[in-house]
Every structure is written in C-alpha cells, then in structure tokens.
Amino acid sequence: MKQQKQQQRVATALSLKPPVPYQLALPPYAIVIGDFSNRNRYDLAVTNVGSGESNSGTISILQNLGNGTFQLRDTITVGVNP
C-alpha cells in the first residue's frame, strides 16, 4: 500500500505542457538533440527533406528558450537528402 501511494504521488507530480507546433519550411525527416548554442540547454537540429534539384533540403536549428519552448535560430541549405 505504501509503495502504491508513492507511485501515485510521483504520477501526479509529473505533468506535461500542451504540445507546441513549430513551422519549418520543408517536411522534417530526423531530429538531433544537443547544446548547439553552448548555453547548457538542449537545442534541436531538424533535417528537412527537399524534393528534387530545385528544392534542396535544409537543417533547421531551434534554440531552447529555457521555458519549455524553442525558437528557430537558423536554417542551413544542404543537399536534397540531408
């Protein structure tokens, strides 16, 4: 019974904020988490797939704002399939 109460307290203490959509220029393909800004916060790097020679793929860097959200910091043009 004691273990069950502890589990209930842990379950109620954890909560998630509603999802926040982020608009990227191209469809995302993969994501990497790392401290790209050297601020001791995990940022996101997202590869975005291009659709042929005229539309190269990109890598989008989203900077962690420290409040559970991210801001688009940079978009780097790369080959069609980054």
C-alpha positions, 0 to 999 in steps of 0.5 A, spaced: 500 500 500 505 504 501 509 503 495 502 504 491 501 511 494 508 513 492 507 511 485 501 515 485 504 521 488 510 521 483 504 520 477 501 526 479 507 530 480 509 529 473 505 533 468 506 535 461 505 542 457 500 542 451 504 540 445 507 546 441 507 546 433 513 549 430 513 551 422 519 549 418 519 550 411 520 543 408 517 536 411 522 534 417 525 527 416 530 526 423 531 530 429 538 531 433 538 533 440 544 537 443 547 544 446 548 547 439 548 554 442 553 552 448 548 555 453 547 548 457 540 547 454 538 542 449 537 545 442 534 541 436 537 540 429 531 538 424 533 535 417 528 537 412 527 533 406 527 537 399 524 534 393 528 534 387 534 539 384 530 545 385 528 544 392 534 542 396 533 540 403 535 544 409 537 543 417 533 547 421 536 549 428 531 551 434 534 554 440 531 552 447 528 558 450 529 555 457 521 555 458 519 549 455 519 552 448 524 553 442 525 558 437 528 557 430 535 560 430 537 558 423 536 554 417 542 551 413 541 549 405 544 542 404 543 537 399 536 534 397 537 528 402 540 531 408 
